[in-house]
Amino acid sequence: MWNLTLRNLRANLARLVSTAVAVITGTAFVACGLVLTQAIASSVAGNVELQYSAVDAGVVSQGMTADGPGALEGVDAALLEPLEALPEVSGAAGELVASTKLLDSDGDALRSQMLGRSWITDSELNPFTVDEGRAPEAEGEIAVDRGTVDRFDISIGDDFDLATPAGPVEATVVGITSFGRSATVDGGGTVFLSPGYALEVLGAGSEQYTQILLRSDGPPGELVAAARDTLPTNVSVLDGEDFRTEATASTQEFVSFLRPVLLGFAFLALFVAGFVIYNTFTVVVTQRSRELALVRSIGGTPGQVRRSLLGEGLLLGLGASVIGLGIGMALSALLQWILQRFDVGLPGAGFALSGWTVLITVGSGTLITVVSVLIPAFKAGRTRPVEAMRESAVDHSGTSMLRLYAGGALLVIGVGALLFNRFVQAYPLLLAFGALTLFWGVVVGGPLLARLFGRAMRSLLSRNLTGRIAADNMVRNPKRTATTANALVIGLFLVTLVTVSGTALRDWAMDEVAKLSASDFLVVAVTPIPDDLVQAVENLDGVTAAAPVQTALVSDATGVTALLSGADIDLLVDTMGLEATSGSLDDVAAGAGAATTGFGQLSEQRPSGGPPGPSSSTTEVGPDPSEQPDPEVDGPTLDIGESGSTTSQADVGQVYLLENPAGEIVEVPVAAVLELQLDTIFLGTLVNQDLFTEIAGTQPVGQIYIRADQDRIDQVGTDLDNIVADYTGIEVVPGNFIGQILGSVIDFLIAAINGLLGLSVVIALVGIVNTMNLSIHERRRELGMVRALGMTVAQVRSMVRIEAFGIGVLGTLIGVGAGVFCGWVVIGSITEVSIPLAWGRVGIITAVGLLISVFASIWPARRSTRIDMLEAMAST
Amino acid sequence: MNDPQPPPFDPATLPGADAPQHSAPAPTQPQWAAQVIDGYKIYGSADSEVRALDGITVGFEPSRFTAIMGPSGSGKSTLMQCAAGLDRLSQGQVFIGEVDISTLNEKQLTLLRRERIGFVFQQFNLLPTLTAGENITFPLDLAGRKVDQGWMDQVVTTVGLADRLTHKPSELSGGQQQRVAVARALVERPQIIFADEPTGNLDSQSSADILHFLRDAVDSFGQTVVMVTHDPVAATYADRVLFLSDGRLVDELMAPTKDSVLARMGALAG
């Protein structure tokens, strides 16, 4: 039977191609998703491994290891020298990383995401190598990564203006660097400065390294121990492995979030492709039933027929999956290239083909193909020879009543559950159940919907003969029409659902945020704000009040860290209209205690063991909670995260036990609870400047809140932008920026998700074209006959076009309809307030669906009249 | 629909008219319903050349029933297909009435088939999604022409389908399906009906019915019918039988009987 299998494949090249296209498209997207995920993961993990491979111990501030704006926290540069002096230390380097931009002659940044790094002089600790020229050694010298050099045609000796945290500086390129096989670790390019120059420019005079790297020729354990003994308690020493884990932690989190999302979309693509593949094979088997019957009638057993078809599926699935894998890899390379053009490239490792990618892609592609063949193959095996030898090769298989009832029931249950959710009581589980049931109802009840739709279309087109026939053709095999349309339904359903509920979520969130008052402008920084900049802002024309705020991460007696802000309280009241819900802000201004936002930054731990503090690695440094000096105070701790805010409300009269740099405990009573405002979440716990210094020492300014003259607010905004333009890492944001950031983040997510879902819509397009072409092949005698009877080329084409378009419209209407309905229920679950549906966007999605339907109709229509009339009629 | 304007008809200008072969239409005869003049249909090229039609000239009289017979490969189906505008000659001319269809483009040809020619095929005659009634009026609907209800009723009654009009083809027997095809050909009152082995797939009773209807159409309505068949019994329903061999017209028989047809066929085979 293998012989028959091979011959079948060879004899029907056109059929082979159309089925292969379905499999290839599906597997290509799966491969692309897998390769990209892998690339992102390995680019992150692999780079860290390589970058810090020689590090035996890392010295970081405690703030670095906790969540929070740790970027402000560095390790004092003065600590490097005693470490270098240790006998266990063979090599040591302070590493400093900060946003830095190379500016062109117009003063615009060459690349938006560039980073400045201190050049590590210890060659073993330094993962970067100098390709040309030399390493930066003096002030005003920089080395630039090869990628940036190649892209912007930079040569050694070129002079550049740099925007740095310390403001604008001038520098000369003295070297070109690379990182392993790739240009650099930073996606946006890297600028290297000599260690001393980096402290001055990147550190903006803060005399802190981001971290200190140590290397030892002896046992790493001794190195860690020795370093710990030398260093104060406000910094942590991590062994090489922990250090690398720490360094990848945040990015790993991102990858581990991204991976299932990307994979989810890849498998969605495969799922949709599965529909197309399955459908194609059903058509092929039907069309071939006579051929198979011949095999049966000359003695082939049903088993042999099945095996022959399965063999065909196996060969096709395997072959097409391998091609799909190749195309998928090419596609991901193309995607990466495009991303790089937009400066969001994946640095480092590049992309590699792992065994898993091959296995999953080829395995799933082949499996789906084989399963898709299996069902029609069983049908084919059951065909009675006599029955199939008859002339009509058209699939008359009706839709089982069971399927119709099941589909109808699922639809009713799904809609019912969703309506209950919307109008009676919202339960998330019921919502998910309803949406899933509705979805399966659409899939299972597809033929029913197709039949209803065909009937409606027929009556709509009753005056037009070709339209009427097209409508009839559509429901000739409602199962096939439904399966074809379903591929489109899935994609459009999800796109609509994501868009409708996402847009509503965004509008709602922005609306909520807008209700909170705020300062007019906020200067935020990931680096210290230099004093001259603070003064420039304060003296700016049109600024009526400016409140610089010092920030620091402090830890309490249990070692948990949180954000502490210090500022002139009266100025803050002027700029952002700070108010207290309980207690008195005057007490805070007088230094009698702290004001808490009640936003979860600080909260009281209940004796019964309320929310546990985050399992931070810094706990090793702080003393055990049981050793607290005052057991009467209910062990107040600093707590980060939302879990704290909901369970333990801050209250006036609580006392925080905070550790100052000298390691002493400072008791800080809560004197006021702040009313929740837009900006207050950036304050964490607020104290006056004196108390701040007592707790955290002298710290740079991290934020400036600004109140502007309302008549000149636009001018002030422009002036502020100009002032900070020369500083990287410092930004001016308008007061309601959270709303805007939130909005743009959600918008970006919607766009990203829809972009990925778009793949499935494209596959659906291929599916419609495929099904139509096979239908045309199947009905070629009929088409020949109507041509003979006097149907013009234009009429035949319009007939085919209407049918293909009809399938597309069916898919679009069901998909968008179900999506809007589910989205509407989801919106109802978010909030009581009625949010208008994003009809504009729904309109766009519908238009895209219809456009795809138009595309899907062009090719089959052309093909339909290329059939030779006489040949078609003569073929038996 | 835009009908191609038929050029003024002048038999004297026909190339074949002044060179009559043994069975060719004489110039004095009345207008032909359809004519093939010096027709060649050549497949392949050079040494592998196959001449399906080899310089044939033939005419079909109006309001007569003509049968075309011949052994397999004699070119009888090709002749019909070329005469009916389903295929084009390699060389030569085809007239439907006064219209030289070799000068028509594809669209004009399609419209001509729709307006002036009726077809009955051996199989795959009907659109499975349309009812019997819709199938019958299909060419008229295509052309956007109004159905003459009186005539429709008469035709339907004649072929005995009055109670079957709302049935789908799949609900009809093979003989009934073929009767629908005949009714479809008749209802548009074409200039000429071409039937390609219309009884090839039918039992003898259904065959007799179909042939009877075609005969009746000629006698009662003055319809012109051309039928390709290999069945001598079917040929006896015709007024005139043309015999083809190797793409040429080799014989002709008026008022055929089963025996005379068999005799001619035997002679051809021998």
Interface residues (C-beta under 8 A of the other chain):
Chain A: E391 S392 V394 H396 L465 I469 D472 N473 R476 R781 E782 G784 M785 V786 R787 A788 L789 G790 M791 T792 V793 A794 Q795 M869 L870 M873
Chain B: Q81 A84 L86 D87 E106 K107 T110 L111 R113 R114 E115 I117 F119 F121 Q123 F124 N125 L127 P128 T129 L130 F138 P139 D141 L142 A143 S170 R184
